[in-house]
Amino acid sequence: MTTKQNTTYIPRKPQRLIHKSVKENRFSVVVAHRRMGKTVGAINQLIHSALNCELKNPRFAYISPTYSQAKRISWDMLTEYTRPLGSVNNIAELRSDFTGRRISLYGADNIDALRGIYLDGVVIDEYAQINPSLFSEIIRPAIADRKGWVLFIGTPKGRNHFATLRDKAKSGTDGWNLLEFKASETGLVDQEELNAAKKEMGEDKYSQEFEVNFHTPVEGAYYGTLINDLEFKGQISDSVIRDDICKTFVSWDLGMGDSTALFVCQIAGQELHIIDFLENHGQGLDYYVNWLRDNRYNTAEQLLPHDIQVRELGTGKSRLEVLQESGLNCRVVPKLGIDDGIQAVRRMLPRCWFNTKVKDAVDLLRNYRRTYDEKRDVFFDKPLHDFTSHAADSFRYLAIGLNETDDGWSKPLEINKQWIV
């Protein structure tokens, strides 16, 4: 593709293939090695599509994992490549307007800013670091009436939702297409530099970042290796089904203005069957109580975090009291340090069997990881708060709560140091 608006952009071969895929397919998944130029190509794709869109008031979007990343990485590119078009650039809103068309930059850490808009084309960057509900709940409806396109781009972060999307695109059906670019095949980074990178990064990290390997555990992940082991053993399966004879528990992580996440677990002998999961945002307690009733989980024992006992200023009641008045059987789990709770999860996971309907939740647990300091190149002993946190906190409350039961599941289990990535 050539862009008449700016002759300084000369697409490389991988970029040309990306442009061709967007032209011919509604949904394109691009798994790209570092330093391939995917962001430059994606920004120019948005500009090209905006200029050629024949619908009224075209709207396009570029979405990064965070707003600050969008501003730091993509804003200068957008303003540079739209300047010859006489664009009006609004840095406060990260928006470029030209010839009646608009391209906006967003961060997935504020998905509310994307609600209620329409879009003709979308780039979702570093999709492995973005909550998959962004696409299913917000972007997919936003492109529906104008039949917009979506370009997912990124580098692997273990076997998470990006890997699932990649597998779907590989089928090449229903308007989906997959492109994968390994550094050893594109020739865009010289071999001497690749050799040096491998030596400094180590085999696993290099394989993930430059050879787009999805099977490398996420660096700093708390449960990645354990869950990969469960998957290998077949403990994520359709055969894990509901059995109402078994004792049932529901663990909660309650957010105030944040997401709330619930896991449903049944004890079957020495096995723990995880049969359902719910996470939502901006809903009141009645929404979750109704979900429990509709699915007949309202008779289960509800495992709740200690802060649920705090009274609300408006009503004078705690959320615990509200749930109890709804007829739920509630138990507040002990207040335990995050590190101890993580150890409880590690002890519990080998006995867990997951129904495939909660596969997205399994991927959230798989990618729950420590905070990383890029400047000092070190991991802190503190979890990163991102889209995986709510599911991980709910699962941690499940482990702490079940540890108190007398069902015999919690026999001592030695922690294997290899579990800690």
C-alpha positions in Angstrom: 0.0 0.0 0.0 1.2 3.5 -0.8 -0.2 6.5 1.1 -0.7 9.6 -1.1 -0.7 11.8 1.9 2.8 11.1 3.1 5.6 9.8 0.8 7.9 9.3 3.8 6.1 6.1 4.8 7.5 3.3 2.7 6.0 0.0 4.0 8.3 -2.9 4.5 7.2 -6.3 3.2 5.5 -7.4 6.5 3.7 -4.1 6.7 2.5 -4.5 3.1 1.1 -7.9 4.0 -0.7 -6.4 7.0 -2.3 -3.7 4.8 -3.3 -6.4 2.3 -4.9 -8.4 5.1 -6.9 -5.5 6.4 -8.2 -4.8 2.8 -9.2 -8.4 2.3 -10.4 -9.5 5.7 -12.6 -7.9 8.4 -10.5 -9.3 11.3 -6.8 -9.6 11.1 -4.5 -11.0 13.8 -0.8 -10.0 13.6 1.7 -11.7 15.8 4.9 -9.7 15.3 8.4 -9.8 16.7 9.8 -6.7 18.4 11.2 -3.9 16.2 9.2 -4.9 13.2 7.4 -1.6 12.8 3.9 -2.8 13.5 2.9 0.5 15.2 4.0 2.7 12.3 2.2 0.4 9.9 -0.9 0.4 12.0 -1.1 4.2 12.2 -0.7 4.5 8.5 -3.4 1.9 7.9 -5.8 3.9 10.0 -5.0 7.1 8.0 -5.3 5.2 4.7 -8.6 3.7 5.7 -10.0 7.0 7.0 -9.1 8.8 3.7 -10.8 6.1 1.7 -13.9 5.6 3.8 -17.0 6.7 1.9 -19.3 6.6 4.9 -20.4 9.9 6.7 -18.1 11.2 9.4 -15.6 8.3 9.5 -14.3 7.3 12.9 -11.2 5.2 13.6 -9.4 4.2 16.8 -6.1 3.0 18.0 -6.2 1.3 21.4 -3.1 0.6 23.6 -3.1 -1.3 26.9 -3.0 2.1 28.8 -3.7 5.7 27.9 -0.2 6.7 28.8 1.2 4.1 26.4 -1.0 5.4 23.6 0.2 9.0 24.3 3.9 8.0 24.6 4.2 5.6 21.7 1.6 6.5 19.1 0.6 10.2 19.4 3.8 11.6 17.8 3.4 9.1 14.9 -0.2 10.0 14.3 0.5 13.8 14.3 3.5 13.3 12.0 1.7 11.3 9.4 -1.5 13.4 9.4 0.3 16.8 9.3 0.3 17.0 5.5 -3.4 16.6 5.5 -3.9 19.8 7.5 -5.0 17.9 10.5 -6.3 19.6 13.7 -4.7 17.6 16.5 -6.1 17.7 20.0 -3.5 16.4 22.5 -5.9 16.7 25.4 -8.2 14.1 23.8 -5.5 12.3 21.7 -7.5 13.0 18.6 -6.6 13.9 15.0 -9.3 15.5 12.7 -8.8 16.0 9.0 -11.2 16.3 6.0 -14.2 15.4 8.1 -12.5 12.3 9.4 -11.2 11.4 12.9 -8.6 9.1 14.4 -8.6 8.8 18.2 -6.1 7.1 20.5 -7.4 5.3 23.6 -6.2 3.3 26.6 -7.8 0.0 27.5 -7.4 1.0 31.1 -10.4 3.3 30.6 -12.8 1.3 28.6 -15.7 3.6 29.6 -14.4 6.2 27.2 -15.1 3.7 24.4 -18.7 3.0 25.3 -21.5 4.2 23.0 -19.3 5.2 20.1 -19.3 3.9 16.5 -16.2 2.9 14.6 -15.2 2.1 11.0 -11.8 0.6 11.9 -9.9 -0.3 15.0 -6.3 -1.3 15.8 -5.9 -3.0 19.2 -2.2 -3.0 20.1 -0.5 -5.5 22.5 -3.8 -7.5 22.7 -2.2 -10.0 25.1 -2.1 -7.2 27.7 -5.7 -6.1 27.2 -8.9 -7.5 28.8 -10.6 -9.7 26.1 -13.9 -8.3 27.1 -12.9 -5.1 25.4 -13.5 -6.7 22.0 -16.5 -8.8 22.8 -18.4 -6.2 24.9 -17.4 -2.9 23.4 -15.5 -3.0 20.1 -17.6 -5.7 18.4 -20.9 -3.8 18.9 -19.2 -0.5 18.0 -18.3 -1.7 14.5 -21.5 -3.6 13.8 -23.8 -1.1 12.1 -21.0 0.2 9.8 -19.3 -3.2 9.3 -15.9 -1.9 10.5 -12.7 -3.8 10.6 -10.4 -4.8 13.5 -6.6 -5.3 13.4 -5.2 -7.1 16.5 -1.4 -6.8 16.8 1.0 -7.8 19.5 3.7 -10.1 20.8 2.9 -13.3 22.7 2.5 -13.3 26.5 2.0 -17.0 27.2 -1.0 -19.1 26.3 -3.6 -16.5 27.1 -6.6 -15.0 25.2 -4.2 -13.6 22.5 -3.1 -17.2 21.8 -6.8 -18.3 21.6 -7.5 -15.5 19.1 -4.5 -16.4 17.1 -5.8 -20.0 16.9 -9.2 -18.7 15.7 -7.6 -16.5 13.1 -5.5 -19.4 11.8 -8.6 -21.2 10.7 -9.2 -18.4 8.1 -13.0 -18.6 8.4 -15.7 -16.0 9.0 -13.5 -13.1 7.8 -10.5 -13.9 10.1 -6.9 -14.0 8.9 -3.6 -14.6 10.7 -0.1 -13.2 10.0 2.9 -14.2 12.0 6.3 -12.6 11.7 9.4 -14.2 13.3 12.7 -12.2 13.5 14.6 -15.2 12.0 12.3 -15.0 8.9 11.8 -11.3 8.3 15.4 -10.3 8.2 14.5 -6.8 9.6 16.9 -7.2 12.6 20.4 -8.3 11.7 21.7 -11.6 13.0 24.4 -10.0 15.1 21.8 -8.0 17.0 19.6 -11.0 17.4 22.5 -13.1 18.8 23.3 -10.3 21.3 19.6 -10.1 22.3 19.3 -13.8 22.9 22.5 -13.8 25.1 21.2 -10.9 27.2 17.5 -11.9 27.4 17.8 -15.7 27.8 16.3 -18.4 25.6 12.7 -18.2 26.9 12.3 -14.4 26.7 14.0 -14.2 23.4 11.8 -17.0 22.0 8.7 -15.1 23.1 9.7 -11.6 22.0 11.6 -12.4 18.7 10.3 -15.8 17.6 6.7 -15.2 18.7 6.5 -18.3 20.9 3.2 -18.6 22.8 4.4 -21.5 24.9 6.9 -19.6 26.9 5.5 -18.9 30.4 4.8 -15.2 31.1 7.8 -13.7 32.9 6.9 -12.9 36.5 3.7 -14.9 36.4 2.6 -16.4 39.7 0.7 -19.4 38.3 1.7 -19.7 34.7 3.8 -22.9 34.9 1.2 -24.6 37.2 -1.6 -23.8 34.8 0.4 -24.9 31.8 0.9 -28.2 33.6 -2.8 -28.6 34.3 -3.6 -28.0 30.6 -1.0 -30.6 29.6 -2.6 -33.1 32.0 -6.1 -32.5 30.5 -7.5 -30.8 33.6 -9.1 -28.1 31.5 -11.9 -30.1 29.9 -15.6 -30.3 28.8 -15.8 -33.4 31.0 -15.7 -31.2 34.2 -19.5 -30.9 34.7 -21.8 -29.6 37.3 -22.9 -32.1 40.0 -25.4 -30.7 42.5 -24.7 -33.5 44.9 -21.3 -31.9 45.5 -20.8 -29.1 48.0 -20.7 -25.8 46.1 -18.8 -22.6 46.9 -18.8 -19.2 45.2 -15.9 -16.9 45.9 -16.2 -13.1 45.4 -13.9 -10.2 44.7 -16.0 -7.1 45.0 -15.0 -3.8 43.4 -16.5 -0.5 44.3 -16.3 1.4 41.0 -14.3 -1.5 39.7 -15.0 -5.0 38.3 -16.5 -7.8 40.5 -15.5 -11.4 39.8 -17.0 -14.7 41.0 -15.7 -18.2 40.7 -18.0 -21.3 41.3 -16.3 -24.4 42.7 -17.6 -27.8 43.6 -15.7 -30.3 45.8 -15.7 -33.8 44.3 -13.6 -36.0 46.5 -10.0 -34.8 46.3 -10.7 -32.8 43.2 -11.9 -29.2 43.0 -14.1 -28.6 40.0 -14.3 -25.0 38.8 -17.5 -24.9 36.8 -18.4 -21.3 36.3 -17.1 -17.7 36.3 -18.6 -14.2 36.1 -16.9 -10.9 35.9 -18.6 -7.6 35.2 -18.2 -3.9 35.7 -20.4 -1.1 37.0 -23.2 -3.4 38.3 -24.9 -3.4 41.7 -25.0 -6.3 44.1 -28.5 -7.2 42.8 -27.1 -8.0 39.4 -24.8 -10.7 40.9 -27.5 -12.0 43.3 -29.9 -12.4 40.3 -27.1 -14.3 38.4 -26.7 -16.7 41.3 -30.4 -17.3 41.4 -30.8 -17.7 37.7 -28.0 -20.4 37.7 -29.1 -22.0 41.0 -25.9 -21.0 42.8 -27.7 -19.0 45.4 -27.7 -22.0 47.8 -23.9 -22.3 47.6 -21.7 -21.1 50.4 -20.5 -17.6 49.4 -16.9 -16.9 50.3 -16.4 -13.1 50.8 -13.5 -10.8 51.4 -13.0 -9.2 54.8 -13.7 -5.7 53.6 -17.3 -6.6 52.7 -18.2 -5.8 56.4 -17.5 -2.1 56.0 -20.7 -0.1 56.3 -21.7 2.2 53.4 -22.3 5.9 54.3 -25.5 6.2 52.3 -27.4 3.2 53.7 -25.6 2.5 57.0 -25.5 -1.2 55.9 -22.5 -3.2 54.9 -22.6 -5.2 51.6 -22.4 -8.3 53.7 -25.7 -7.4 55.3 -27.2 -6.7 51.9 -26.2 -10.1 50.6 -27.4 -11.9 53.8 -30.8 -10.1 53.4 -30.9 -11.5 49.9 -31.0 -15.0 51.4 -27.4 -16.0 50.6 -25.3 -18.2 52.9 -22.3 -16.0 53.5 -18.9 -16.6 55.1 -16.2 -14.0 55.4 -12.8 -15.5 54.7 -9.9 -14.6 57.0 -7.8 -11.6 56.3 -4.6 -13.0 54.9 -1.5 -11.3 53.4 -1.4 -11.4 49.6 1.8 -13.5 49.6 0.2 -16.1 51.9 -2.9 -16.1 49.7 -0.9 -16.7 46.6 0.8 -19.7 48.3 -2.6 -21.0 49.1 -3.6 -20.9 45.5 -0.4 -22.6 44.5 -1.2 -25.4 46.9 -4.7 -25.7 45.6 -4.2 -25.5 41.8 -2.8 -29.1 41.2 -6.2 -30.4 42.5 -8.2 -28.1 40.3 -10.2 -29.2 37.2 -11.7 -26.4 35.0 -14.6 -26.6 32.7 -13.7 -25.2 29.3 -16.5 -22.6 29.7 -14.2 -20.8 32.2 -11.2 -20.9 29.8 -11.0 -17.1 29.7 -10.8 -17.0 33.5 -8.0 -19.6 33.4 -6.1 -17.4 31.1 -6.5 -14.5 33.5 -5.0 -16.6 36.3 -2.2 -17.8 34.0 -1.2 -14.2 33.3 -1.5 -12.8 36.8 2.0 -11.5 37.5 4.4 -9.4 39.6 4.9 -5.7 38.9 7.9 -5.1 36.7 10.2 -2.0 36.9 11.4 -1.5 33.3 14.1 1.1 34.3 15.8 -1.2 36.8 14.8 -4.5 35.0 13.5 -6.1 38.2 10.3 -7.6 39.5 8.7 -6.3 42.7 7.2 -8.7 45.2 3.9 -7.1 44.5 1.1 -8.1 42.0 0.5 -5.9 39.0 -2.9 -4.4 39.1 -4.4 -4.9 35.7 -7.3 -6.7 34.0 -6.2 -10.1 35.5 -6.4 -8.8 39.1 -10.1 -9.3 39.9 -10.2 -12.9 38.8 -6.9 -13.6 40.7 -8.2 -12.0 43.9 -11.5 -14.0 43.7 -9.5 -17.2 43.2 -7.3 -16.3 46.1 -10.3 -15.9 48.3 -11.5 -19.3 47.1 -8.2 -20.9 48.2 -8.3 -19.2 51.6 -11.9 -20.0 52.2 -11.6 -23.7 51.2 -8.5 -24.1 53.3 -10.8 -23.7 56.3 -13.2 -26.6 55.2 -13.0 -30.1 56.6 -13.4 -31.7 53.2 -9.9 -33.0 53.2 -8.8 -31.2 50.0 -6.1 -29.2 51.7 -3.5 -31.8 52.5 0.0 -30.3 52.8 1.6 -29.9 49.4 5.2 -28.9 49.0 5.8 -25.9 46.9 7.9 -26.6 43.9 10.3 -23.7 43.2 9.9 -24.3 39.4 6.3 -23.0 39.8 7.6 -19.5 40.5 8.5 -18.1 37.1 
